[in-house]
Amino acid sequence: MKHLNKLSIILLLISSSAFGQASLDKTVKKNLPDRKLTIEPGIGMTFYQLPGLRISNLVQLDLNKRLSIVSYSSYSYNNAFLRDFNFIKTNYDYSLSQKFGIGTSRYTKHSTHTLSLIAGIKYDAFKETLNNPEFEKVIVSVKSVSPDVGLMYNLKVGKKKYFFSYRMYIPLYPYPFKSSDINSIDGNLANLSMEFGFGIRLK
């Protein structure tokens, strides 16, 4: 009889613990930022070699708790302080980029950490003018299209319709995709960026 009473008490404790854990999991799951479709405009900077301003937008569709697809668009004003020095004037220097990718997420009670692999194309446009009165006026203009591949870390903080976001983009092109020469990493650093913004849950 004593053994039966002890067994009953143990079973009661186990069931209570399981119920409590299930309730806790349910509460945490309810508070998680489970956003099926979000739009996240942001603003940030590139830092190498001269500071630049970046305006971007991230659209993320969560297929489930761990897998998502993303679309990332950005406009970079590559030289936030247009140069007009020593008779050389920078007329414009900007980049447009569109990328798509897949990501995986880790959830905490009030935030989501998402790491995505994204790839697309980037359009660069650059123009400078040498206007020295002692020489003939010279204009240099360059336009190019190149691949754009990288990793994006995205942090969402909030649990309702509106939330704050932070993201960092780490380029993987031209090193190591195009070249294994470590000097190519200068091209990667030119596109490294950090951004802050806010997000809206659309559905």
C-alpha positions as CSV (number, residue, x, y, z in Angstrom):
1,M,0.0,0.0,0.0
2,K,2.8,2.3,0.9
3,H,4.4,1.6,-2.5
4,L,1.2,2.3,-4.2
5,N,0.8,5.7,-2.4
6,K,4.4,6.6,-3.3
7,L,3.8,5.6,-6.9
8,S,0.6,7.8,-7.0
9,I,2.5,10.8,-5.6
10,I,5.3,10.3,-8.2
11,L,2.9,10.1,-11.1
12,L,1.0,13.2,-9.8
13,L,4.3,15.1,-9.6
14,I,5.3,14.0,-13.1
15,S,1.9,14.9,-14.6
16,S,1.9,18.3,-12.8
17,S,5.4,19.0,-14.1
18,A,4.5,18.0,-17.6
19,F,1.4,20.1,-17.5
20,G,3.4,23.1,-16.2
21,Q,6.0,22.6,-18.9
22,A,3.3,22.4,-21.6
23,S,1.7,25.6,-20.3
24,L,5.1,27.3,-20.3
25,D,5.8,26.2,-23.8
26,K,2.4,27.3,-24.9
27,T,3.0,30.7,-23.3
28,V,6.4,31.1,-24.8
29,K,5.2,30.0,-28.2
30,K,2.4,32.5,-28.0
31,N,4.9,35.3,-27.2
32,L,7.3,34.4,-30.0
33,P,7.3,36.7,-33.0
34,D,5.8,34.2,-35.3
35,R,5.3,36.5,-38.3
36,K,4.2,34.7,-41.5
37,L,4.9,37.7,-43.7
38,T,6.9,40.8,-42.7
39,I,8.2,43.9,-44.4
40,E,11.2,45.6,-42.8
41,P,12.4,49.0,-44.2
42,G,15.7,50.1,-42.8
43,I,18.6,52.6,-43.0
44,G,22.3,52.0,-42.4
45,M,25.8,52.6,-43.5
46,T,28.7,51.0,-45.4
47,F,32.1,51.8,-43.9
48,Y,34.8,50.9,-46.3
49,Q,36.7,52.8,-47.7
50,L,34.5,55.9,-47.4
51,P,31.3,55.9,-45.3
52,G,28.1,55.5,-47.4
53,L,24.4,55.7,-46.7
54,R,22.2,52.6,-47.4
55,I,18.4,52.5,-47.6
56,S,16.9,49.0,-47.8
57,N,13.9,46.9,-47.5
58,L,13.6,43.3,-46.4
59,V,10.5,41.1,-47.1
60,Q,10.5,37.8,-45.3
61,L,8.0,35.0,-45.6
62,D,8.2,32.3,-42.9
63,L,7.3,28.9,-44.3
64,N,7.5,27.4,-40.8
65,K,9.2,28.1,-37.5
66,R,12.7,27.4,-38.9
67,L,12.6,28.0,-42.7
68,S,12.0,31.3,-44.5
69,I,12.5,32.9,-47.8
70,V,13.6,36.5,-48.1
71,S,13.8,39.3,-50.7
72,Y,16.3,42.1,-50.0
73,S,16.4,45.4,-52.0
74,S,18.9,48.2,-51.4
75,Y,20.1,51.6,-52.6
76,S,23.6,52.7,-51.5
77,Y,24.9,56.2,-51.8
78,N,28.4,55.0,-51.7
79,N,30.1,58.3,-50.7
80,A,27.9,60.0,-48.3
81,F,30.2,63.1,-48.4
82,L,30.6,63.8,-52.1
83,R,34.2,64.7,-52.8
84,D,35.1,68.0,-54.4
85,F,38.8,68.3,-53.7
86,N,42.0,69.2,-55.7
87,F,39.9,70.0,-58.8
88,I,38.3,66.5,-58.7
89,K,34.5,66.4,-58.2
90,T,32.5,63.2,-57.6
91,N,29.3,63.7,-59.5
92,Y,27.6,60.5,-58.3
93,D,28.5,57.2,-56.8
94,Y,25.7,54.7,-56.0
95,S,24.7,51.1,-56.1
96,L,21.4,49.3,-56.6
97,S,21.0,45.7,-55.5
98,Q,18.3,43.0,-55.5
99,K,18.8,39.7,-53.8
100,F,16.7,36.6,-52.8
101,G,17.5,33.8,-50.5
102,I,16.6,31.3,-47.8
103,G,17.1,31.5,-44.0
104,T,16.7,29.7,-40.7
105,S,15.5,31.3,-37.5
106,R,16.0,30.8,-33.7
107,Y,13.4,32.2,-31.4
108,T,13.5,33.6,-27.9
109,K,10.6,35.0,-25.9
110,H,10.7,38.5,-27.4
111,S,13.1,38.3,-30.3
112,T,14.0,36.3,-33.5
113,H,17.5,35.7,-34.9
114,T,17.5,34.8,-38.6
115,L,20.6,33.9,-40.7
116,S,20.0,33.9,-44.4
117,L,22.1,33.1,-47.5
118,I,21.1,35.6,-50.2
119,A,22.2,36.1,-53.8
120,G,21.3,38.4,-56.7
121,I,22.8,41.2,-58.8
122,K,24.2,44.6,-58.1
123,Y,24.3,47.7,-60.4
124,D,27.1,50.2,-59.7
125,A,27.3,53.7,-61.2
126,F,30.2,56.2,-60.7
127,K,31.2,59.5,-62.3
128,E,34.0,62.0,-61.5
129,T,35.1,65.2,-63.2
130,L,38.6,66.6,-63.3
131,N,38.2,70.4,-63.9
132,N,41.7,71.9,-63.5
133,P,42.0,75.2,-65.4
134,E,45.5,74.2,-66.4
135,F,44.3,71.0,-68.2
136,E,41.5,69.9,-70.4
137,K,38.4,68.9,-68.6
138,V,38.2,65.1,-68.1
139,I,35.1,63.1,-67.2
140,V,35.3,59.5,-66.0
141,S,32.1,57.4,-65.9
142,V,31.8,53.8,-65.0
143,K,28.7,51.6,-64.9
144,S,28.7,47.8,-64.2
145,V,26.5,44.9,-63.2
146,S,28.0,42.1,-60.9
147,P,26.8,39.2,-58.8
148,D,26.0,39.9,-55.2
149,V,26.2,37.0,-52.7
150,G,26.4,37.1,-48.9
151,L,25.1,36.2,-45.5
152,M,22.6,38.3,-43.7
153,Y,22.0,38.3,-40.0
154,N,18.6,39.7,-39.0
155,L,17.4,40.5,-35.5
156,K,13.8,41.2,-34.8
157,V,12.8,42.5,-31.3
158,G,9.1,42.6,-30.5
159,K,6.1,40.3,-30.3
160,K,3.2,42.1,-31.8
161,K,2.4,43.7,-35.2
162,Y,5.2,46.2,-35.1
163,F,8.8,45.5,-34.1
164,F,12.3,46.8,-34.3
165,S,15.0,45.2,-36.5
166,Y,18.7,45.2,-36.9
167,R,20.6,43.5,-39.7
168,M,24.2,43.0,-40.9
169,Y,25.2,42.0,-44.4
170,I,28.4,40.1,-44.9
171,P,29.4,39.8,-48.6
172,L,30.9,36.5,-49.9
173,Y,31.8,38.1,-53.3
174,P,34.3,38.5,-54.9
175,Y,36.1,36.5,-52.1
176,P,35.9,33.5,-52.1
177,F,33.4,33.0,-54.9
178,K,35.3,34.8,-57.7
179,S,38.8,34.7,-56.4
180,S,40.7,32.9,-53.6
181,D,43.2,35.8,-53.5
182,I,42.9,37.3,-50.0
183,N,43.4,40.8,-51.5
184,S,40.0,40.4,-53.1
185,I,38.5,40.8,-49.6
186,D,38.7,44.6,-50.2
187,G,35.7,44.2,-52.6
188,N,33.8,42.4,-49.8
189,L,34.5,45.0,-47.2
190,A,33.1,47.7,-49.6
191,N,29.7,46.1,-49.4
192,L,29.7,45.2,-45.7
193,S,26.8,47.1,-44.0
194,M,24.9,47.5,-40.8
195,E,21.2,48.7,-40.8
196,F,18.5,49.6,-38.3
197,G,14.8,49.8,-39.0
198,F,11.3,48.6,-38.0
199,G,9.1,45.9,-39.2
200,I,5.4,45.3,-39.9
201,R,3.6,42.0,-39.8
202,L,1.3,41.9,-42.8
203,K,-0.3,38.5,-42.0
